[in-house]
């Protein structure tokens, strides 16, 4: 599969993840999010930047929903519930957020 973006063909897997993470850019993330009906806010970017940082600087770690929830509660300085981050990425913050953040598909099961 592929995406047509800014006159370029970006290769993706059958499930929509980038084949080459180096193709990712913030503009591509905005485009991918729009395709899924998501308008990216600062909170979306916080979550995606956390996922990217964990992947690229922590041995390709892909945090589950529980770890994302803890990290975002610390970042935003407020108590959060799982619903709060699912409101950002309804199809699973770790999977949908990771896809839009340009990360490979997570193979772990479960979300919490």
SVG drawing of the C-alpha trace seen along z (x, -y; Angstrom):
<svg xmlns="http://www.w3.org/2000/svg" viewBox="-13 -23 31 33">
<polyline fill="none" stroke="black" stroke-width="0.4" points="0.0,0.0 1.0,-3.6 0.0,-7.2 0.2,-10.0 1.6,-13.0 3.0,-16.3 3.6,-14.7 5.5,-11.7 4.4,-8.1 5.0,-7.0 5.1,-3.2 3.0,-1.8 2.1,1.7 -1.3,3.2 -2.3,1.7 -1.2,-1.8 2.2,-1.9 5.1,-3.6 7.5,-1.1 10.4,-3.5 10.2,-5.6 12.5,-8.2 9.6,-9.2 7.8,-10.6 7.4,-14.4 5.1,-16.5 3.3,-17.5 2.8,-13.8 1.5,-13.2 -1.0,-16.0 -2.1,-14.5 -2.4,-11.0 -4.4,-12.3 -6.8,-14.2 -7.4,-11.0 -8.6,-9.5 -10.7,-12.5 -8.3,-13.7 -7.2,-17.3 -3.9,-17.3 -3.7,-19.4 -0.7,-20.1 -1.9,-17.0 -1.8,-14.8 1.8,-16.0 2.8,-15.4 1.6,-11.9 3.2,-11.2 6.5,-12.8 6.5,-10.6 6.0,-7.5 8.7,-8.6 11.1,-9.4 10.5,-6.0 11.0,-4.2 14.1,-6.0 15.9,-6.5 14.8,-3.6 15.6,-0.5 12.6,-0.6 10.2,-0.5 6.5,-0.9 4.6,-1.9 1.3,-0.4 -1.8,-2.5 -1.0,-2.3 2.5,-3.7 1.2,-6.4 -1.4,-7.4 1.2,-7.8 3.6,-9.7 0.9,-12.1 -0.5,-12.6 3.0,-13.7 3.5,-15.9 0.2,-17.6 0.2,-17.8 -3.2,-16.3 -4.9,-13.0 -6.0,-11.3 -8.3,-8.4 -7.9,-6.0 -10.8,-7.8 -8.8,-11.0 -6.1,-9.6 -8.6,-7.5 -10.4,-10.8 -7.2,-11.8 -6.7,-8.5 -10.0,-6.5 -8.5,-3.5 -5.9,-3.0 -3.4,-5.6 -0.4,-3.3 -1.4,-1.9 -3.2,-4.7 -0.9,-7.3 2.2,-5.2 1.0,-4.9 0.5,-8.6 3.8,-9.2 5.6,-7.2 6.5,-4.2 6.3,-0.5 3.3,1.6 3.4,2.8 3.2,6.6 2.2,6.8 -1.3,7.7 -3.6,5.7 -3.7,2.0 -3.8,1.6"/>
</svg>
